[in-house]
Amino acid sequence: MNIRNRIQELVWVKARELKPHPRNWRTHPHQQRRVLAGVLREIGYADALLARRLPDGKLQLIDGHLRAELTPEQTVPVLVLDLNEAEADKLLALLDPLAALAGQDHERLHQLLQNVQTQDEAVAEMLQQLSSQEPPPVPAEAKEVPVPELYQVLVQCRDEEEQRRLYERLQSEGYTCRVLTL
């Protein structure tokens, strides 16, 4: 598979200089703002924002709107992507939902959380919520179903005629049989 690298450059700009995407559909509730502010205070920037260069030279955000909003005077890392408007819209629509498709290994999460400490109240609340999450219930169709012990013999026949004759003979002797063609 040939995958294009759409990253043109890494630039450092004041967050207030980034133009929000007009079709940004993500909202940022108060709790998310509090947690992100706490993470930024305790760790700082550890990921680049994503943007594309507009015809006038300005950078239009694709990902990182809340980080830019919370730190307008901060010089932030921005990956400038070589995307046209339609591609930027597609990435804007898919980036967060794609990340949300990831599964969770609850045992590993609980092991990880044992090593995570914070002084920030909002971050601590979020970590507590994560640690109290139970694994999702196993769907009914995935639960174990008791299967009675069966003793079976698979006989390989030379051809269909021999298979038919053996099947009929075993049926006449009282055996429960099924015909399989592999």
C-alpha positions as CSV (number, residue, x, y, z in Angstrom):
1,M,0.0,0.0,0.0
2,N,1.4,3.4,-1.0
3,I,0.5,5.9,1.7
4,R,1.1,9.6,1.1
5,N,2.8,11.7,3.8
6,R,0.6,14.9,4.0
7,I,2.8,16.6,6.6
8,Q,4.6,19.6,4.9
9,E,6.3,21.1,7.9
10,L,6.3,21.7,11.6
11,V,5.9,25.3,12.6
12,W,5.7,27.2,15.9
13,V,3.1,29.9,16.0
14,K,1.1,31.9,18.6
15,A,-2.1,29.9,19.1
16,R,-4.2,33.1,18.6
17,E,-2.9,33.3,15.0
18,L,-4.5,30.0,14.1
19,K,-7.9,30.4,12.3
20,P,-10.6,28.0,13.7
21,H,-12.1,25.7,11.1
22,P,-15.6,27.1,10.3
23,R,-17.1,23.6,10.2
24,N,-15.5,22.4,13.4
25,W,-18.3,20.2,14.9
26,R,-16.8,19.3,18.2
27,T,-17.9,21.1,21.3
28,H,-15.9,21.4,24.5
29,P,-17.9,21.1,27.7
30,H,-16.7,22.7,30.9
31,Q,-15.3,19.4,32.4
32,Q,-13.2,18.8,29.3
33,R,-11.8,22.3,29.4
34,R,-10.9,21.9,33.1
35,V,-9.1,18.5,32.5
36,L,-7.2,19.8,29.4
37,A,-6.2,22.9,31.3
38,G,-4.9,20.7,34.1
39,V,-3.0,18.4,31.7
40,L,-1.4,21.5,30.0
41,R,-0.4,22.8,33.4
42,E,1.1,19.5,34.6
43,I,2.6,18.2,31.4
44,G,2.5,21.0,28.8
45,Y,2.2,20.6,25.1
46,A,3.0,17.0,24.1
47,D,1.2,16.8,20.8
48,A,1.1,19.1,17.7
49,L,-2.0,20.8,16.5
50,L,-3.1,20.1,12.8
51,A,-3.7,22.8,10.3
52,R,-3.6,23.6,6.6
53,R,-2.3,26.7,4.9
54,L,-5.0,28.8,3.3
55,P,-4.5,30.8,0.0
56,D,-3.8,33.9,2.1
57,G,-1.0,32.2,4.0
58,K,-2.9,31.9,7.3
59,L,-3.2,28.5,9.1
60,Q,-6.7,27.0,9.5
61,L,-7.0,24.5,12.3
62,I,-8.2,21.0,11.7
63,D,-7.4,19.5,15.1
64,G,-6.5,21.3,18.4
65,H,-9.2,23.9,18.6
66,L,-9.5,23.7,22.4
67,R,-5.8,23.7,23.0
68,A,-5.5,26.9,20.9
69,E,-8.4,28.5,22.6
70,L,-7.1,27.7,26.1
71,T,-3.6,29.1,25.4
72,P,-4.0,31.9,22.9
73,E,-0.6,33.6,23.8
74,Q,1.3,30.3,23.8
75,T,3.6,29.5,21.0
76,V,2.4,26.0,19.9
77,P,3.6,23.3,17.6
78,V,1.6,22.9,14.4
79,L,1.9,20.3,11.8
80,V,1.0,21.9,8.5
81,L,-0.8,19.5,6.2
82,D,-1.0,19.5,2.4
83,L,-4.8,19.2,2.3
84,N,-7.3,20.8,0.1
85,E,-10.6,22.0,1.6
86,A,-12.5,18.7,0.9
87,E,-9.7,16.6,2.4
88,A,-9.5,18.9,5.5
89,D,-13.3,18.5,5.9
90,K,-12.9,14.7,5.7
91,L,-10.2,14.7,8.3
92,L,-12.1,17.0,10.5
93,A,-15.1,14.7,10.3
94,L,-13.2,11.5,10.9
95,L,-10.3,12.2,13.2
96,D,-12.0,12.1,16.6
97,P,-14.6,9.4,15.7
98,L,-11.8,7.2,14.4
99,A,-9.9,7.5,17.7
100,A,-13.1,6.7,19.6
101,L,-13.3,3.3,17.7
102,A,-10.3,2.0,19.7
103,G,-11.0,-0.7,22.2
104,Q,-9.9,-0.8,25.8
105,D,-7.9,-3.3,27.8
106,H,-9.3,-2.6,31.2
107,E,-6.7,-4.6,33.0
108,R,-3.9,-2.7,31.4
109,L,-5.7,0.6,32.0
110,H,-6.0,-0.2,35.8
111,Q,-2.3,-1.1,35.9
112,L,-1.4,2.1,34.1
113,L,-3.6,4.2,36.4
114,Q,-1.7,2.8,39.5
115,N,1.3,4.7,38.3
116,V,-0.4,8.0,37.4
117,Q,-0.4,10.8,39.9
118,T,-1.8,14.3,39.6
119,Q,-2.1,17.5,41.7
120,D,-4.9,18.9,39.5
121,E,-8.5,18.3,40.8
122,A,-10.1,18.0,37.4
123,V,-7.5,15.6,36.2
124,A,-7.9,13.6,39.4
125,E,-11.6,13.4,38.8
126,M,-11.2,12.1,35.3
127,L,-8.6,9.5,36.5
128,Q,-11.1,8.4,39.2
129,Q,-13.8,8.0,36.5
130,L,-11.5,5.9,34.4
131,S,-10.4,3.7,37.3
132,S,-14.0,3.0,38.3
133,Q,-15.1,2.0,34.8
134,E,-16.1,-1.6,34.5
135,P,-15.5,-3.6,31.3
136,P,-18.5,-3.5,29.0
137,P,-20.8,-6.5,29.5
138,V,-20.2,-9.5,27.2
139,P,-22.9,-9.5,24.5
140,A,-25.4,-12.3,24.9
141,E,-24.3,-14.0,21.6
142,A,-20.7,-14.0,22.9
143,K,-21.4,-15.7,26.2
144,E,-20.5,-19.3,26.6
145,V,-23.2,-21.8,25.7
146,P,-23.1,-25.2,27.3
147,V,-22.4,-27.7,24.6
148,P,-23.0,-31.4,25.4
149,E,-20.0,-33.7,24.9
150,L,-20.2,-35.3,21.5
151,Y,-18.0,-38.2,20.3
152,Q,-17.5,-38.0,16.5
153,V,-15.7,-39.8,13.8
154,L,-14.8,-38.1,10.5
155,V,-14.4,-40.6,7.7
156,Q,-12.8,-39.6,4.4
157,C,-14.5,-41.3,1.4
158,R,-13.0,-41.8,-2.1
159,D,-16.0,-40.2,-3.8
160,E,-19.6,-39.0,-3.4
161,E,-21.0,-42.5,-4.1
162,E,-19.0,-44.1,-1.3
163,Q,-20.0,-41.3,1.0
164,R,-23.7,-41.9,0.2
165,R,-23.4,-45.7,0.8
166,L,-21.6,-45.2,4.2
167,Y,-24.1,-42.6,5.3
168,E,-27.1,-44.9,4.5
169,R,-25.4,-47.9,6.2
170,L,-24.6,-45.9,9.4
171,Q,-28.1,-44.4,9.5
172,S,-29.6,-47.9,9.2
173,E,-27.5,-49.0,12.2
174,G,-28.9,-46.2,14.3
175,Y,-26.1,-43.6,14.2
176,T,-26.9,-39.9,13.9
177,C,-25.0,-38.8,10.8
178,R,-24.4,-35.6,8.9
179,V,-22.9,-35.3,5.5
180,L,-19.9,-32.9,5.1
181,T,-18.1,-32.0,2.0
182,L,-14.8,-30.3,2.8
